[in-house]
């Protein structure tokens, strides 16, 4: 289970999710009002967090959101270069931005690698004041949460959108409107291309109302929630003095959005950038008529984001107040995205920006990569050890039987007949053992494939399944049926090998310098198929991947082929995926 913690200026939002085979399951959600004034605010916030997440029950992992004036997101574009040079350049960028400061945490993430359409690297550098980040991390730690990451809210908003909506054409603007901050994420074709946070939010409405109507801040907010409306007045609803004030603040808010779009155009160096739709979230998005007003002002469709769209919310709805949270999930989008980032997939982890101290960054990387790779390798090695042990036991029992046979076949003619029978059994058992041991070659094959996939699988290409393939396919790919033989040869004993050729009076085995004469073969010849090993790989590739999807699959096939090790890869199938913008592929790797 993972917790996402969104600490706003007026409310604390927490969401807990559990990963399942079908995605994520919502297990809990809470929004609590932060009351300012009186006592230590940190203690009050900690008490609210304890109330939100409940008593400790097992291991609990959390991700905290970052926003506001203490966080700065900067877009960086780098020319096409080798990945090692790109990483070095980004390290230099971080050093330049940090300078002599000792109170900053910095990091970057890559949003886009160079391709045929965009020949530059696109990255975001995140800069956070260490005091602010440490305060957020300490809050979760004191609430008995294992802090796994600290992520800017814009990236959490994108994670919630990505898990709730299918990839859409054009450019979408995700906008989370809080009391004092706005978090924006620009998404093109389902991929994040720009993120920003603005130190202005729904409090613009409160300040305008308070100044125009001579009200306190609390009274202005209460008047806005109860009677603020940018759409047509409901029957019996009249508030002539409030409506122009709210519309004036909404106009100012629309100006902020337009300014952010223009800023994105300049940062991306894309003056043709056009926003095709806007998704609103956050507590400020609940103002009546705001989507319709912004749609008219921006000349762009605007709708409310539903982050719970593809979630199993049955567990939450059974709890008191769960139905209300499910019906009004707008301000929980950031918290939900943070919870989903507790255990991101390898494909998404590289595009998530973290702003952490070095110690926590190393610990996060361990949980994301080293731990799981080690566990997978351990399981694979254990399986190979079990198979090898079974083979050794079987072979040992056969050798023991052979030794007993030899000790008992030294005397009379009746024992010679018995020896012939045991010899035939030995030949048959040796053939079966050789046939069984041939399957163990797949262990090395699987390790080779896993290692190569770890290096060769590009971003935008995923592996869904890796399994042992069809042996008939291995024989077909090897160029026809191959046969192994076992027979007793005078002066040499039992002979095992792969048949190279056979004529009327002799056998030629691969690796043997001289052929065997059939006249010197004692008893029948045991024959069985010589099998290879095939690894079947299936997955999906983004049609927008660098080059084309077909070229990416061919490149992966070439990476998996290694004639010097007897590895031959071939593309078995390519077809459109059920997911728009993706293609399914199947590759088989045959090992000799």
C-alpha positions in Angstrom: 0.0 0.0 0.0 1.2 3.5 -0.8 0.2 6.9 0.5 0.2 10.2 -1.4 0.4 13.3 0.8 -0.6 16.7 -0.7 0.0 19.5 1.9 -1.7 22.6 0.7 -2.0 26.0 2.4 -5.6 25.4 3.5 -6.1 21.7 3.4 -4.3 18.3 3.8 -5.2 15.7 1.2 -4.1 12.0 1.6 -4.8 9.1 -0.7 -3.8 5.4 -0.3 -3.8 3.0 -3.2 -2.8 -0.6 -3.7 -1.4 -1.9 -6.9 -3.2 -4.8 -8.5 -3.0 -6.8 -11.8 -5.6 -4.5 -13.3 -4.0 -1.2 -12.2 -4.6 0.5 -8.9 -7.2 0.0 -6.2 -8.2 2.9 -4.1 -8.1 1.9 -0.4 -8.5 5.3 1.4 -8.8 9.1 0.9 -9.1 12.1 3.1 -9.2 15.8 2.9 -8.9 17.9 6.1 -9.0 21.6 6.7 -5.8 23.2 8.1 -6.7 25.8 10.7 -4.1 28.5 11.0 -3.3 30.4 14.2 -2.9 29.2 17.7 -0.2 26.7 18.8 2.6 25.1 16.8 1.4 24.8 13.2 3.7 21.8 12.6 2.2 19.9 15.5 -1.3 20.7 14.2 -0.4 19.5 10.8 1.2 16.3 12.2 -2.0 15.6 14.2 -4.1 16.0 11.0 -1.8 13.6 9.1 -2.1 11.0 11.9 -5.8 11.3 11.8 -5.8 11.0 8.0 -3.7 7.9 7.6 -4.9 6.1 10.7 -3.0 3.8 13.1 0.1 2.1 11.9 -0.6 -1.3 10.4 2.4 -2.9 8.8 4.9 -1.2 6.5 3.6 2.1 5.1 5.3 3.9 2.2 4.6 7.5 1.3 5.4 10.1 -1.4 5.0 13.8 -0.6 4.2 16.6 -3.0 6.1 19.8 -3.5 4.8 23.2 -4.8 4.9 26.9 -4.2 7.7 29.5 -4.2 10.3 27.2 -2.7 10.2 24.9 -5.8 11.4 26.0 -9.3 11.0 24.0 -12.5 13.2 24.9 -15.4 13.1 23.4 -18.9 16.4 22.4 -20.6 17.0 21.3 -24.2 20.3 19.6 -25.2 21.5 18.7 -28.7 21.6 15.1 -29.8 24.6 13.4 -28.3 25.7 10.1 -26.8 23.8 9.3 -23.6 26.9 9.3 -21.5 27.7 12.8 -22.8 24.1 13.9 -22.2 24.3 12.8 -18.6 27.6 14.6 -18.1 26.1 17.8 -19.6 23.1 17.6 -17.3 25.4 17.2 -14.4 27.2 20.3 -15.5 23.8 22.1 -15.7 22.9 21.2 -12.2 26.3 22.4 -10.9 25.9 25.7 -12.8 22.4 26.3 -11.3 23.5 25.4 -7.8 26.6 27.5 -7.8 27.8 28.2 -4.3 24.5 27.7 -2.7 24.3 25.1 0.1 20.6 25.2 0.9 19.3 23.7 -2.4 18.4 20.2 -3.6 18.6 19.7 -7.4 17.8 17.0 -9.9 16.6 16.5 -13.4 14.5 14.1 -15.4 14.3 13.4 -19.2 11.0 14.1 -20.8 11.9 13.2 -24.3 14.9 11.7 -26.1 15.9 12.8 -29.6 13.9 11.3 -32.5 13.2 12.0 -36.1 10.8 14.8 -35.3 12.5 16.4 -32.3 16.3 16.2 -32.6 17.0 17.5 -29.0 16.9 16.0 -25.5 14.1 17.6 -23.5 14.6 17.7 -19.7 13.3 19.4 -16.6 15.6 20.6 -13.8 14.0 20.8 -10.4 15.4 23.1 -7.7 14.0 23.1 -4.2 15.0 24.9 -1.0 16.4 22.2 1.3 14.6 23.6 4.4 11.2 23.3 2.7 11.9 19.8 1.3 13.4 18.6 4.6 10.3 19.9 6.4 7.9 17.9 4.2 10.0 14.7 4.5 10.2 15.1 8.3 6.4 15.5 8.5 5.9 12.1 6.9 8.7 10.5 8.9 7.2 11.6 12.2 3.9 10.2 11.0 5.6 6.7 10.8 5.7 6.8 7.0 8.6 5.4 5.0 9.4 8.4 2.7 10.1 7.0 -0.7 10.0 10.2 -2.8 9.3 14.0 -2.9 7.8 15.0 -6.2 6.6 18.3 -7.7 2.8 18.4 -7.8 2.8 19.0 -11.6 4.4 15.5 -12.1 1.9 13.9 -9.7 -0.9 15.6 -11.6 0.4 14.1 -14.8 0.7 10.6 -13.2 -3.0 10.8 -12.1 -4.1 11.9 -15.6 -2.0 9.2 -17.3 -3.5 6.4 -15.2 -7.1 7.7 -15.7 -7.2 8.6 -19.4 -6.1 7.0 -22.6 -3.5 8.9 -24.7 -5.2 11.7 -26.5 -4.2 13.5 -29.7 -3.0 17.1 -29.6 -1.9 18.9 -26.5 -3.7 18.8 -23.1 -3.2 21.3 -20.3 -3.6 19.9 -16.8 -4.2 22.6 -14.3 -4.5 22.1 -10.5 -5.9 25.2 -8.8 -5.0 25.4 -5.1 -5.5 28.2 -2.7 -2.1 29.9 -3.2 -0.5 27.8 -6.0 -1.2 26.5 -9.5 0.5 23.5 -10.9 0.5 23.0 -14.7 1.5 20.1 -16.9 1.4 20.1 -20.7 0.8 16.7 -22.2 1.2 15.9 -25.9 0.2 12.4 -27.2 0.1 11.1 -23.7 3.7 12.3 -22.8 4.6 15.1 -20.5 6.4 17.9 -22.4 6.4 20.8 -19.9 5.7 21.4 -16.2 5.4 24.6 -14.2 4.2 25.9 -10.8 2.8 29.4 -10.4 2.5 31.1 -7.0 -1.0 32.2 -7.5 -4.3 30.4 -7.0 -7.9 30.5 -6.0 -7.1 33.1 -3.3 -7.3 35.6 -6.1 -11.1 35.3 -5.8 -11.0 35.7 -2.0 -8.9 38.8 -2.2 -11.0 40.4 -4.8 -14.2 39.7 -2.9 -12.7 40.9 0.4 -11.5 44.2 -1.1 -14.6 44.9 -3.0 -17.1 44.0 -0.3 -15.0 45.0 2.8 -15.0 41.5 4.2 -12.4 39.5 6.1 -10.5 36.7 4.3 -12.6 34.0 6.0 -15.8 35.8 5.2 -14.8 36.3 1.6 -14.0 32.6 1.2 -17.3 31.6 2.7 -19.2 34.0 0.4 -17.3 32.6 -2.6 -18.1 29.0 -1.7 -21.7 29.6 -0.9 -22.7 32.1 -3.6 -19.9 32.5 -6.1 -21.1 31.7 -9.6 -19.6 32.4 -13.0 -22.5 30.8 -14.9 -26.2 31.7 -15.2 -27.9 32.5 -11.9 -30.0 29.7 -10.5 -33.7 30.3 -9.9 -34.2 32.5 -6.9 -30.4 33.3 -6.7 -29.4 36.9 -6.8 -26.1 38.5 -5.8 -25.5 41.4 -8.1 -22.7 42.8 -6.0 -20.7 39.5 -6.0 -21.0 38.5 -9.6 -18.8 41.3 -11.2 -16.2 40.8 -8.6 -16.0 37.1 -9.2 -15.9 37.6 -13.0 -13.1 40.2 -12.6 -11.0 37.6 -10.6 -11.8 34.9 -13.2 -10.5 37.2 -15.9 -7.3 37.7 -14.0 -7.1 33.9 -13.5 -7.6 33.4 -17.3 -4.7 35.8 -17.9 -2.5 33.6 -15.7 -3.3 30.6 -17.9 -2.7 32.5 -21.1 0.6 33.7 -19.8 1.7 30.2 -18.8 0.8 28.9 -22.3 2.9 31.7 -23.9 5.7 30.8 -21.5 5.6 27.2 -22.5 5.8 28.2 -26.2 9.0 30.2 -25.5 10.6 27.5 -23.4 9.8 24.7 -25.9 10.7 27.0 -28.8 7.4 26.0 -30.4 5.5 29.1 -31.4 2.8 26.9 -33.1 2.0 25.2 -29.8 -1.8 25.1 -29.3 -3.7 23.7 -26.3 -6.5 21.5 -27.5 -8.2 20.9 -24.2 -7.8 21.9 -20.5 -8.4 19.7 -17.5 -9.1 21.4 -14.2 -8.5 20.0 -10.8 -7.9 21.2 -7.2 -10.2 22.8 -4.7 -10.4 26.1 -6.7 -11.9 24.3 -9.7 -15.2 23.8 -7.7 -16.3 27.4 -8.3 -19.5 27.1 -10.2 -19.3 28.0 -13.8 -15.5 28.2 -13.9 -15.0 25.6 -16.6 -17.6 27.3 -18.9 -16.1 30.7 -18.3 -12.5 29.6 -19.0 -13.7 27.7 -22.1 -15.2 30.9 -23.4 -12.2 33.1 -22.4 -9.5 30.7 -23.7 -11.5 29.5 -26.8 -10.6 25.9 -25.7 -12.7 23.1 -24.3 -12.4 23.0 -20.5 -13.6 20.2 -18.3 -13.1 18.9 -14.7 -10.5 16.1 -14.3 -11.7 12.8 -12.9 -8.6 11.1 -11.4 -10.7 8.2 -10.1 -11.9 7.3 -13.6 -10.1 4.0 -14.0 -9.8 3.1 -10.3 -11.5 0.4 -8.2 -13.2 2.6 -5.6 -15.5 0.0 -4.0 -13.5 -0.2 -0.8 -13.7 3.5 -0.3 -17.3 3.9 -1.1 -18.2 1.4 1.7 -16.7 3.7 4.3 -18.5 6.7 5.9 -18.1 9.7 3.7 -16.7 7.6 0.8 -19.5 8.3 -1.6 -19.0 12.1 -1.2 -15.2 11.7 -1.9 -16.0 9.6 -4.9 -18.4 12.2 -6.3 -16.0 15.1 -5.7 -12.5 13.8 -6.4 -11.2 16.9 -8.1 -8.9 18.2 -5.3 -7.5 14.7 -4.7 -5.8 14.4 -8.1 -2.3 15.4 -6.9 -2.5 13.2 -3.8 -3.7 10.3 -6.0 -0.8 10.8 -8.4 1.7 10.9 -5.5 0.3 7.6 -4.2 0.6 6.0 -7.6 4.3 7.1 -7.8 5.1 5.0 -4.7 5.8 2.1 -7.1 6.1 3.5 -10.7 6.7 1.2 -13.6 10.3 1.3 -15.1 8.8 3.1 -18.2 7.5 5.9 -16.1 10.1 6.1 -13.3 12.7 7.7 -15.6 10.3 10.6 -16.4 9.4 11.5 -12.8 11.3 14.4 -11.2 12.4 13.9 -7.6 13.9 16.6 -5.4 15.5 14.7 -2.5 18.6 14.7 -0.3 21.3 12.4 -1.7 20.8 9.7 1.0 17.1 9.3 0.2 17.8 9.5 -3.5 20.1 6.5 -3.3 17.6 4.6 -1.2 14.8 5.3 -3.7 17.0 4.1 -6.6 17.7 0.9 -4.6 14.0 0.1 -4.2 13.2 1.0 -7.8 15.9 -1.0 -9.5 18.5 -3.0 -7.6 16.2 -4.7 -5.1 13.8 -6.0 -7.8 16.5 -7.0 -10.2 18.3 -8.8 -7.4 15.1 -10.6 -6.4 14.3 -11.7 -9.9 17.9 -12.9 -10.4 17.7 -14.8 -7.1 14.5 -16.5 -8.1 16.0 -17.5 -11.5 19.2 -18.8 -10.0 17.2 -20.8 -7.4 15.1 -22.4 -10.2 18.3 -23.3 -12.1 19.8 -24.7 -9.0 16.8 -27.0 -8.4 16.8 -28.2 -12.0 20.5 -28.8 -11.9 20.2 -30.7 -8.6 17.5 -32.9 -10.0 19.6 -33.7 -13.1 22.7 -34.5 -10.9 20.6 -36.8 -8.7 19.2 -38.6 -11.8 22.6 -39.0 -13.3 24.1 -40.2 -10.1 21.4 -42.9 -9.8 22.1 -44.0 -13.3 25.9 -44.3 -12.6 25.2 -46.3 -9.5 23.0 -48.6 -11.5 25.7 -49.0 -14.1 28.4 -49.8 -11.5 26.2 -52.4 -9.9 25.6 -53.9 -13.4 29.3 -54.2 -14.1 30.0 -55.8 -10.7 27.4 -58.5 -11.3 28.2 -59.4 -14.9 31.6 -61.0 -14.6 30.8 -64.7 -14.4 28.4 -67.0 -16.1 26.6 -66.9 -19.4 23.3 -66.2 -17.7 24.8 -63.0 -16.3 26.0 -62.0 -19.8 22.4 -62.1 -21.0 21.4 -59.9 -18.1 24.3 -57.5 -18.9 22.9 -57.1 -22.5 19.5 -56.2 -21.1 21.1 -53.7 -18.6 23.2 -52.3 -21.4 20.1 -51.6 -23.4 18.5 -50.0 -20.4 21.6 -47.9 -19.9 21.5 -46.8 -23.5 17.9 -45.8 -23.1 18.4 -44.0 -19.8 21.4 -42.1 -21.2 19.3 -41.0 -24.1 16.6 -39.8 -21.8 19.1 -38.0 -19.5 20.7 -36.3 -22.5 17.3 -35.2 -23.7 16.4 -33.8 -20.3 19.7 -32.1 -19.8 19.3 -30.3 -23.2 16.4 -28.3 -21.6 18.8 -26.8 -19.1 20.5 -24.8 -21.8 17.5 -22.5 -21.6 18.8 -21.2 -18.2 21.8 -19.4 -19.7 19.6 -18.4 -22.6 17.1 -16.7 -20.3 19.9 -14.9 -18.4 21.4 -13.7 -21.7 18.0 -12.4 -23.0 17.2 -10.6 -19.6 20.7 -9.0 -19.6 20.4 -7.8 -23.2 16.8 -6.5 -22.7 18.0 -4.5 -19.7 20.5 -2.7 -22.0 18.7 -2.7 -25.4 15.0 -2.0 -24.5 14.5 1.7 -25.4 12.1 4.1 -23.9 8.7 3.8 -25.5 9.0 0.1 -25.8 7.8 -2.3 -23.1 8.1 -6.0 -22.5 4.9 -7.7 -21.4 5.9 -11.3 -21.3 9.0 -13.5 -21.5 8.6 -17.3 -21.7 10.2 -20.4 -23.0 9.0 -20.9 -26.6 7.9 -23.9 -28.8 10.6 -26.5 -29.3 9.2 -27.3 -32.7 9.9 -23.7 -33.6 13.5 -24.1 -32.5 13.9 -27.2 -34.7 12.4 -25.4 -37.6 14.6 -22.3 -37.2 17.6 -24.5 -36.9 17.1 -25.6 -40.5 15.3 -28.9 -40.2 15.1 -31.9 -37.8 18.3 -32.8 -36.0 18.8 -36.2 -34.3 21.0 -37.4 -31.4 21.9 -41.1 -31.1 23.2 -43.5 -28.5 24.8 -46.9 -29.1 27.3 -49.3 -27.8 30.5 -49.5 -29.8 33.0 -52.3 -29.5 36.2 -51.2 -27.8 34.7 -47.9 -26.7 31.4 -48.6 -25.0 28.4 -46.2 -24.9 28.6 -43.4 -27.5 26.4 -40.3 -27.4 26.4 -37.6 -30.0 24.5 -35.6 -32.7 24.1 -37.4 -36.0 25.8 -35.6 -38.9 25.3 -38.1 -41.6 24.4 -41.8 -42.1 25.1 -44.2 -44.9 24.5 -47.8 -45.4 27.6 -49.0 -43.4 28.7 -46.1 -41.2 27.6 -43.3 -38.9 29.2 -39.8 -38.8 28.7 -37.8 -35.5 29.4 -34.1 -35.2 32.7 -33.4 -33.5 34.1 -36.9 -34.2 37.0 -37.1 -36.6 36.3 -40.6 -37.8 33.0 -42.3 -38.6 31.6 -45.3 -36.7 31.2 -48.6 -38.6 27.8 -50.1 -38.2 29.3 -53.5 -38.1 31.0 -52.6 -34.8 27.8 -51.3 -33.2 26.4 -53.7 -30.6 22.6 -53.7 -30.3 20.1 -51.2 -31.6 20.7 -47.5 -32.0 18.6 -45.2 -29.8 17.5 -42.0 -31.6 15.8 -38.9 -30.3 15.3 -35.3 -31.5 18.1 -32.8 -30.7 16.2 -29.7 -29.4 17.3 -26.1 -29.3 15.8 -23.5 -26.9 13.6 -20.7 -27.9 12.7 -17.7 -25.7 9.4 -16.0 -26.7 9.2 -12.2 -26.0 6.1 -10.2 -26.4 5.4 -6.6 -25.6 4.2 -3.2 -26.9 5.9 -0.4 -28.7 4.9 3.3 -28.9 4.1 4.2 -32.5 5.6 7.6 -31.8 9.0 6.0 -30.8 12.1 7.4 -32.4 12.1 6.3 -36.0 9.2 4.0 -36.5 7.7 1.2 -34.4 8.8 -1.4 -37.0 12.4 -0.1 -37.0 12.4 -0.2 -33.2 11.3 -3.8 -33.2 14.0 -4.7 -35.9 16.7 -2.9 -33.8 15.7 -4.9 -30.7 15.8 -8.1 -32.8 19.4 -7.2 -33.9 20.4 -6.5 -30.3 19.2 -9.9 -29.2 21.0 -11.8 -32.0 24.6 -13.0 -31.4 25.8 -15.6 -33.9 29.0 -16.1 -31.8 26.9 -17.4 -28.9 24.5 -19.3 -31.1 21.7 -16.8 -30.6 19.3 -16.0 -33.5 16.4 -13.7 -33.1 13.5 -13.3 -35.4 10.3 -11.2 -35.5 7.3 -13.5 -35.2 4.5 -11.0 -35.3 3.5 -7.3 -35.3 0.0 -6.0 -35.0 -1.9 -3.0 -33.7 -2.5 -3.0 -29.9 -5.7 -2.4 -28.1 -4.2 0.7 -26.7 -4.3 3.6 -29.2 -0.9 4.7 -30.4 0.8 1.3 -29.6 1.7 -1.8 -31.5 2.2 -5.3 -30.2 5.2 -7.3 -31.2 6.5 -10.9 -30.7 10.2 -11.9 -31.0 11.6 -15.4 -30.7 15.3 -16.0 -29.8 16.6 -19.4 -30.7 19.7 -20.8 -28.9 21.8 -23.6 -30.4 
